[in-house]
Amino acid sequence: MVLKTRKNSLPKALTLTEVMVAAVVLVVMVIGTSGYRYYTVLDSKRASMKTAAAGVCQLLAESWRGVKGADTFAPVTQFASAMSITEKVAGPQAPEGFTLLGKYEVVTNGFNCCVTLSWKDDVSGLRILSVITAWPRNAGRLEYTQRPSNADQFNLFDLTMYVVK
């Protein structure tokens, strides 16, 4: 005859150690996820700022190309209705050997940047147009100066275009 032993019918409870391990795993997962979300938003913001800078460069370069790289190109008067453009003394340096057309501060759709327009005639009969845009790495105020310590706090986007004179 087989004797059956009756086990305790109460459910087994979790130990304090098991609960603590589960809590630590949950906290690590939440911290990891929040860090991932933070950097995703930050990268998205950086990408949209670079896209805005490229758009400003493209707009100015194409407009300047439309007048065949004229020395009298004045974006302040040409784009007054579409965006806010003001002349500035400070801004990114023009490439070596290029003639400076002007330095400007551009504000459009909440994005503000410093733009340097310059040109150079090539021996092949082409005019080389250079548009350099600088904007703050952080969401801080836009105060571009020529000091190297300040210039390190900015991202740069350079667009070069060739036109027939």
C-alpha atoms as a printed R data frame, in Angstrom:
    type eleno elety resid chain resno      x      y       z
1   ATOM     1    CA   MET     A     1  0.000  0.000   0.000
2   ATOM     2    CA   VAL     A     2  1.277  3.386  -0.985
3   ATOM     3    CA   LEU     A     3  1.020  6.164   1.491
4   ATOM     4    CA   LYS     A     4  0.346  9.559   0.101
5   ATOM     5    CA   THR     A     5  1.794 12.472   1.917
6   ATOM     6    CA   ARG     A     6 -0.152 15.605   1.836
7   ATOM     7    CA   LYS     A     7  1.812 18.711   0.973
8   ATOM     8    CA   ASN     A     8  1.082 22.048   2.480
9   ATOM     9    CA   SER     A     9 -1.736 23.595   0.487
10  ATOM    10    CA   LEU     A    10 -0.577 27.200   1.081
11  ATOM    11    CA   PRO     A    11  1.190 28.845  -1.897
12  ATOM    12    CA   LYS     A    12  4.905 29.394  -1.560
13  ATOM    13    CA   ALA     A    13  5.768 33.080  -0.914
14  ATOM    14    CA   LEU     A    14  8.612 35.033  -2.488
15  ATOM    15    CA   THR     A    15 11.625 35.712  -0.375
16  ATOM    16    CA   LEU     A    16 12.872 39.218   0.314
17  ATOM    17    CA   THR     A    17 15.971 38.524  -1.798
18  ATOM    18    CA   GLU     A    18 13.882 37.612  -4.840
19  ATOM    19    CA   VAL     A    19 11.797 40.762  -4.488
20  ATOM    20    CA   MET     A    20 14.915 42.936  -4.171
21  ATOM    21    CA   VAL     A    21 16.547 41.363  -7.252
22  ATOM    22    CA   ALA     A    22 13.376 41.945  -9.277
23  ATOM    23    CA   ALA     A    23 13.259 45.579  -8.104
24  ATOM    24    CA   VAL     A    24 16.911 46.145  -9.093
25  ATOM    25    CA   VAL     A    25 16.330 44.622 -12.550
26  ATOM    26    CA   LEU     A    26 13.272 46.827 -13.029
27  ATOM    27    CA   VAL     A    27 15.177 49.989 -11.975
28  ATOM    28    CA   VAL     A    28 18.047 49.178 -14.368
29  ATOM    29    CA   MET     A    29 15.576 48.702 -17.217
30  ATOM    30    CA   VAL     A    30 13.798 52.003 -16.486
31  ATOM    31    CA   ILE     A    31 17.077 53.941 -16.257
32  ATOM    32    CA   GLY     A    32 18.337 52.381 -19.487
33  ATOM    33    CA   THR     A    33 15.138 53.180 -21.306
34  ATOM    34    CA   SER     A    34 15.056 56.790 -20.099
35  ATOM    35    CA   GLY     A    35 18.680 57.283 -21.155
36  ATOM    36    CA   TYR     A    36 17.892 55.850 -24.567
37  ATOM    37    CA   ARG     A    37 14.892 58.158 -24.954
38  ATOM    38    CA   TYR     A    38 16.956 61.192 -23.881
39  ATOM    39    CA   TYR     A    39 19.668 60.557 -26.475
40  ATOM    40    CA   THR     A    40 17.095 59.785 -29.155
41  ATOM    41    CA   VAL     A    41 15.426 63.158 -28.615
42  ATOM    42    CA   LEU     A    42 18.820 64.885 -28.495
43  ATOM    43    CA   ASP     A    43 19.950 63.250 -31.757
44  ATOM    44    CA   SER     A    44 16.645 64.155 -33.387
45  ATOM    45    CA   LYS     A    45 17.078 67.789 -32.372
46  ATOM    46    CA   ARG     A    46 20.648 67.841 -33.709
47  ATOM    47    CA   ALA     A    47 19.502 66.342 -37.003
48  ATOM    48    CA   SER     A    48 16.717 68.908 -37.394
49  ATOM    49    CA   MET     A    49 19.159 71.741 -36.669
50  ATOM    50    CA   LYS     A    50 21.596 70.420 -39.284
51  ATOM    51    CA   THR     A    51 18.737 70.112 -41.766
52  ATOM    52    CA   ALA     A    52 17.686 73.712 -41.047
53  ATOM    53    CA   ALA     A    53 21.295 74.898 -41.520
54  ATOM    54    CA   ALA     A    54 21.522 73.025 -44.819
55  ATOM    55    CA   GLY     A    55 18.244 74.595 -45.916
56  ATOM    56    CA   VAL     A    56 19.483 78.111 -45.109
57  ATOM    57    CA   CYS     A    57 22.741 77.430 -46.983
58  ATOM    58    CA   GLN     A    58 20.886 76.004 -49.970
59  ATOM    59    CA   LEU     A    59 18.435 78.907 -50.111
60  ATOM    60    CA   LEU     A    60 21.164 81.545 -49.982
61  ATOM    61    CA   ALA     A    61 23.453 79.706 -52.398
62  ATOM    62    CA   GLU     A    62 20.707 79.082 -54.973
63  ATOM    63    CA   SER     A    63 19.536 82.699 -54.785
64  ATOM    64    CA   TRP     A    64 23.080 83.939 -55.134
65  ATOM    65    CA   ARG     A    65 23.649 81.550 -58.027
66  ATOM    66    CA   GLY     A    66 20.518 82.946 -59.668
67  ATOM    67    CA   VAL     A    67 22.225 86.329 -59.958
68  ATOM    68    CA   LYS     A    68 25.403 84.580 -61.192
69  ATOM    69    CA   GLY     A    69 27.342 85.229 -57.986
70  ATOM    70    CA   ALA     A    70 27.055 89.006 -58.236
71  ATOM    71    CA   ASP     A    71 29.249 91.076 -55.925
72  ATOM    72    CA   THR     A    72 26.153 93.095 -55.022
73  ATOM    73    CA   PHE     A    73 24.040 90.181 -53.746
74  ATOM    74    CA   ALA     A    74 22.134 91.465 -50.700
75  ATOM    75    CA   PRO     A    75 20.235 88.745 -48.810
76  ATOM    76    CA   VAL     A    76 19.055 91.253 -46.183
77  ATOM    77    CA   THR     A    77 16.756 92.958 -48.692
78  ATOM    78    CA   GLN     A    78 15.992 89.874 -50.777
79  ATOM    79    CA   PHE     A    79 14.722 87.654 -47.942
80  ATOM    80    CA   ALA     A    80 13.254 90.233 -45.557
81  ATOM    81    CA   SER     A    81  9.752 88.763 -45.865
82  ATOM    82    CA   ALA     A    82 10.687 85.052 -45.620
83  ATOM    83    CA   MET     A    83 13.107 85.158 -42.695
84  ATOM    84    CA   SER     A    84 14.934 87.568 -40.453
85  ATOM    85    CA   ILE     A    85 18.412 88.377 -41.803
86  ATOM    86    CA   THR     A    86 20.639 91.019 -40.237
87  ATOM    87    CA   GLU     A    87 24.228 91.948 -41.028
88  ATOM    88    CA   LYS     A    88 26.830 90.971 -38.430
89  ATOM    89    CA   VAL     A    89 30.500 91.676 -37.887
90  ATOM    90    CA   ALA     A    90 31.265 88.284 -36.357
91  ATOM    91    CA   GLY     A    91 30.694 84.914 -37.941
92  ATOM    92    CA   PRO     A    92 32.554 81.965 -39.415
93  ATOM    93    CA   GLN     A    93 35.771 82.788 -41.259
94  ATOM    94    CA   ALA     A    94 35.655 82.841 -45.042
95  ATOM    95    CA   PRO     A    95 37.874 80.194 -46.665
96  ATOM    96    CA   GLU     A    96 41.397 81.303 -47.481
97  ATOM    97    CA   GLY     A    97 41.644 83.103 -50.795
98  ATOM    98    CA   PHE     A    98 37.918 83.940 -50.932
99  ATOM    99    CA   THR     A    99 36.506 87.482 -51.041
100 ATOM   100    CA   LEU     A   100 34.044 88.139 -48.229
101 ATOM   101    CA   LEU     A   101 30.594 89.218 -49.399
102 ATOM   102    CA   GLY     A   102 29.110 89.508 -45.921
103 ATOM   103    CA   LYS     A   103 28.351 87.951 -42.539
104 ATOM   104    CA   TYR     A   104 24.746 87.631 -41.423
105 ATOM   105    CA   GLU     A   105 22.552 86.351 -38.623
106 ATOM   106    CA   VAL     A   106 19.593 84.362 -39.933
107 ATOM   107    CA   VAL     A   107 16.492 83.491 -37.899
108 ATOM   108    CA   THR     A   108 13.850 81.244 -39.448
109 ATOM   109    CA   ASN     A   109 11.256 79.000 -37.768
110 ATOM   110    CA   GLY     A   110 12.964 79.323 -34.373
111 ATOM   111    CA   PHE     A   111 16.381 78.350 -35.776
112 ATOM   112    CA   ASN     A   112 19.082 81.000 -35.629
113 ATOM   113    CA   CYS     A   113 22.533 80.811 -37.158
114 ATOM   114    CA   CYS     A   114 25.445 82.901 -38.395
115 ATOM   115    CA   VAL     A   115 26.147 82.771 -42.130
116 ATOM   116    CA   THR     A   116 29.255 83.853 -44.026
117 ATOM   117    CA   LEU     A   117 29.011 84.408 -47.780
118 ATOM   118    CA   SER     A   118 32.216 84.565 -49.832
119 ATOM   119    CA   TRP     A   119 33.334 84.033 -53.419
120 ATOM   120    CA   LYS     A   120 36.405 83.401 -55.529
121 ATOM   121    CA   ASP     A   121 36.971 83.437 -59.285
122 ATOM   122    CA   ASP     A   122 38.461 80.264 -60.726
123 ATOM   123    CA   VAL     A   123 40.929 80.212 -63.644
124 ATOM   124    CA   SER     A   124 38.455 78.141 -65.685
125 ATOM   125    CA   GLY     A   125 35.978 81.034 -65.823
126 ATOM   126    CA   LEU     A   126 33.786 79.824 -62.975
127 ATOM   127    CA   ARG     A   127 32.909 81.684 -59.813
128 ATOM   128    CA   ILE     A   128 33.077 79.622 -56.629
129 ATOM   129    CA   LEU     A   129 30.431 80.569 -54.068
130 ATOM   130    CA   SER     A   130 30.907 79.556 -50.436
131 ATOM   131    CA   VAL     A   131 28.174 79.655 -47.806
132 ATOM   132    CA   ILE     A   132 29.229 78.679 -44.265
133 ATOM   133    CA   THR     A   133 26.610 78.376 -41.535
134 ATOM   134    CA   ALA     A   134 27.375 78.151 -37.802
135 ATOM   135    CA   TRP     A   135 24.887 77.416 -35.021
136 ATOM   136    CA   PRO     A   136 25.316 76.679 -31.288
137 ATOM   137    CA   ARG     A   137 26.050 73.078 -30.256
138 ATOM   138    CA   ASN     A   138 23.775 73.555 -27.263
139 ATOM   139    CA   ALA     A   139 20.487 75.378 -27.215
140 ATOM   140    CA   GLY     A   140 22.259 78.432 -25.847
141 ATOM   141    CA   ARG     A   141 22.232 81.969 -27.137
142 ATOM   142    CA   LEU     A   142 23.814 82.690 -30.506
143 ATOM   143    CA   GLU     A   143 26.830 84.918 -29.890
144 ATOM   144    CA   TYR     A   144 29.455 83.996 -32.444
145 ATOM   145    CA   THR     A   145 32.824 85.675 -32.046
146 ATOM   146    CA   GLN     A   146 36.185 85.001 -33.627
147 ATOM   147    CA   ARG     A   147 37.786 83.649 -30.452
148 ATOM   148    CA   PRO     A   148 38.742 79.980 -30.868
149 ATOM   149    CA   SER     A   149 37.305 79.054 -27.474
150 ATOM   150    CA   ASN     A   150 33.941 80.392 -28.576
151 ATOM   151    CA   ALA     A   151 34.147 78.914 -32.087
152 ATOM   152    CA   ASP     A   152 34.477 75.410 -30.580
153 ATOM   153    CA   GLN     A   153 30.948 75.759 -29.206
154 ATOM   154    CA   PHE     A   154 29.428 75.882 -32.700
155 ATOM   155    CA   ASN     A   155 28.585 73.392 -35.431
156 ATOM   156    CA   LEU     A   156 29.536 74.352 -38.989
157 ATOM   157    CA   PHE     A   157 27.921 73.495 -42.307
158 ATOM   158    CA   ASP     A   158 29.711 74.522 -45.511
159 ATOM   159    CA   LEU     A   159 28.158 74.584 -48.981
160 ATOM   160    CA   THR     A   160 30.241 75.360 -52.070
161 ATOM   161    CA   MET     A   161 28.683 76.034 -55.458
162 ATOM   162    CA   TYR     A   162 30.089 76.864 -58.891
163 ATOM   163    CA   VAL     A   163 28.475 79.290 -61.337
164 ATOM   164    CA   VAL     A   164 29.400 80.609 -64.774
165 ATOM   165    CA   LYS     A   165 30.258 84.303 -64.545
